[in-house]
Amino acid sequence: MKLIVGLGNPGIEYAETRHNIGFMVAGCLADRAGIALKRKGYHGLYGVGRIVGEEVTILLPQTFMNRSGASVVPAYQSLGVEPGDLIVVHDEIDLAFGSLRVKVGGGHGGHNGLRSIGSALGESGYNRLRMGVGRPPGGGDVSGHVLSRFNAAERKQLGTYIDVATDALEMLLREGAQQAMNSYNNREILT
């Protein structure tokens, strides 16, 4: 069993924001696999199915970003997954829009969703798909930036970006973290 968590904030007002790119990618993966994310539990919405031969649970926490651990930990414990079976998809301001990185372990890097998960789980050795959303122009307000919608140029490329990220997730499931890192971490996605 693999647990795939897309981080974001619940509510229509956040639906198309940078902070919700984790929801977008996890939703794309669920759509490809025909997994409905309609079950309520673990303080979130989730669905269960098979992807590339693996049984998976895809979870969208409905706790708001800063409390993501309150959703992830009950699912993690109930499903009996190990750290290597957990994949968290999240926005990353230290990567430019259109860049992604597969990572195993590490600190939260100031990301409040990861901070919440790490604090509640007591574990940081899980897999991550870091989705670049860039920093605010001119060193502006980070919170305002991640809670804002993608600009017009980004929106034109967002579908391609999400599709490639979903491909990376499928490779991570099929071939493991090292192969996914080798294939995607230094790749130009939006050319």
C-alpha positions in Angstrom: 0.0 0.0 0.0 1.2 3.5 -0.9 -0.2 6.7 0.5 -0.1 9.6 -1.8 -0.9 13.0 -0.2 -1.5 16.1 -2.2 -1.2 19.2 0.0 -3.4 22.2 -0.3 -6.2 24.2 1.3 -9.9 23.3 1.2 -12.4 25.7 -0.3 -13.2 27.2 -3.7 -11.3 30.4 -2.8 -8.0 28.4 -2.8 -8.7 26.0 -5.6 -6.4 27.6 -8.2 -3.7 29.0 -6.0 0.0 28.0 -6.0 -0.4 26.5 -2.5 -2.9 24.0 -4.0 -0.7 22.5 -6.7 -0.3 19.4 -4.6 -4.1 18.9 -4.8 -4.0 19.5 -8.5 -1.3 16.8 -9.2 -2.8 14.3 -6.8 -6.2 14.9 -8.5 -4.7 14.4 -12.0 -3.2 11.1 -10.8 -6.6 10.0 -9.4 -8.3 11.0 -12.7 -5.8 9.0 -14.8 -6.4 5.9 -12.6 -10.1 6.3 -12.4 -10.0 6.8 -8.6 -12.8 9.0 -7.2 -11.6 11.2 -4.3 -15.0 11.2 -2.6 -14.6 9.2 0.5 -14.5 11.2 3.7 -12.0 10.2 6.4 -8.7 11.0 7.9 -9.8 14.6 8.1 -9.7 14.7 4.3 -11.1 13.3 1.0 -9.5 10.2 -0.3 -9.9 7.3 -2.8 -8.4 3.9 -3.1 -7.3 2.0 -6.2 -4.4 0.5 -8.2 -1.8 2.5 -10.1 1.0 0.7 -12.0 0.3 -2.5 -10.1 0.4 -0.8 -6.6 -2.5 -0.5 -4.3 -2.7 3.2 -3.4 -4.7 5.6 -1.3 -4.7 9.2 -2.5 -5.5 11.7 0.2 -6.4 15.4 0.0 -6.3 16.8 3.6 -9.2 19.1 4.4 -7.5 20.6 7.4 -5.8 23.6 5.8 -2.1 23.5 5.0 -0.8 24.4 8.5 -2.6 21.3 10.0 -1.8 18.7 7.3 -0.3 16.4 9.9 -3.7 16.0 11.5 -4.9 14.3 8.3 -1.7 12.5 7.2 -0.9 10.8 10.5 -4.2 9.0 11.0 -4.1 7.7 7.4 -0.4 6.7 7.7 -1.1 4.8 11.0 -4.4 3.3 9.9 -3.0 2.0 6.6 0.2 0.7 8.2 2.5 2.3 5.7 6.2 2.8 6.1 8.0 6.1 5.4 9.1 4.8 2.0 5.4 4.2 1.1 4.4 7.8 1.8 4.6 10.3 -1.1 3.7 14.0 -0.3 3.2 16.4 -3.3 3.6 20.0 -2.3 4.4 23.5 -3.6 8.0 24.7 -3.4 9.0 28.4 -3.5 12.7 27.6 -3.8 12.1 26.1 -7.3 10.9 28.1 -10.3 7.5 27.5 -11.8 7.8 24.5 -14.1 10.6 22.8 -12.1 10.0 19.7 -10.0 12.2 17.6 -7.8 11.7 14.2 -6.3 13.2 14.0 -2.9 13.5 11.5 -0.1 13.6 12.9 3.4 14.9 16.2 4.5 13.6 19.1 6.6 10.5 21.2 6.1 12.4 24.2 4.5 9.8 26.6 6.1 6.9 24.8 4.4 4.1 24.8 7.1 2.4 21.7 5.7 5.6 19.7 5.8 6.4 21.1 9.3 3.0 19.9 10.5 3.5 16.4 9.0 7.0 16.1 10.4 5.9 17.2 13.8 2.9 14.9 14.0 4.6 12.0 12.3 8.0 12.3 14.0 9.5 11.1 10.7 11.0 12.9 7.7 12.2 9.9 5.6 9.2 9.9 3.3 9.1 10.7 -0.5 8.3 14.1 -1.8 7.4 15.6 -5.1 8.4 19.3 -4.8 6.5 21.4 -7.3 8.1 24.7 -8.1 5.9 27.8 -7.7 8.8 30.4 -7.5 9.3 33.2 -5.0 7.4 36.4 -5.0 8.8 39.1 -7.3 11.1 41.6 -5.5 11.3 39.5 -2.3 7.6 40.2 -1.6 5.2 38.5 0.8 5.7 34.7 0.6 2.3 34.0 2.2 0.5 36.2 -0.2 2.4 34.7 -3.1 1.5 31.1 -2.4 -2.1 32.0 -1.7 -2.4 33.8 -5.0 -3.5 32.4 -8.3 -1.0 31.5 -11.1 -0.5 34.4 -13.6 -1.7 34.2 -17.2 1.6 32.9 -18.6 1.8 30.2 -15.9 -1.9 29.2 -16.5 -1.1 28.5 -20.1 1.6 26.0 -19.1 -0.1 24.6 -15.9 -1.8 21.7 -17.6 1.5 20.5 -19.1 3.3 21.0 -15.8 0.7 18.9 -13.9 0.8 16.2 -16.6 4.6 15.8 -16.4 4.4 15.9 -12.6 1.9 13.1 -12.7 4.2 11.1 -15.0 6.9 11.6 -12.4 4.6 10.3 -9.7 3.8 7.2 -11.8 7.5 6.5 -12.3 8.1 7.0 -8.5 5.4 4.3 -7.9 6.6 2.0 -10.7 10.4 2.3 -10.5 11.2 4.0 -7.1 12.6 7.3 -6.0 16.1 7.0 -7.4 14.9 6.3 -11.0 12.3 9.2 -10.7 15.1 11.5 -9.4 17.4 10.5 -12.3 14.7 11.1 -14.9 13.0 14.3 -13.6 15.2 16.3 -11.2 17.4 18.0 -13.8 14.9 17.9 -16.7 13.6 21.0 -18.5 9.8 20.5 -18.3 8.4 23.6 -19.9 10.4 24.4 -23.0 
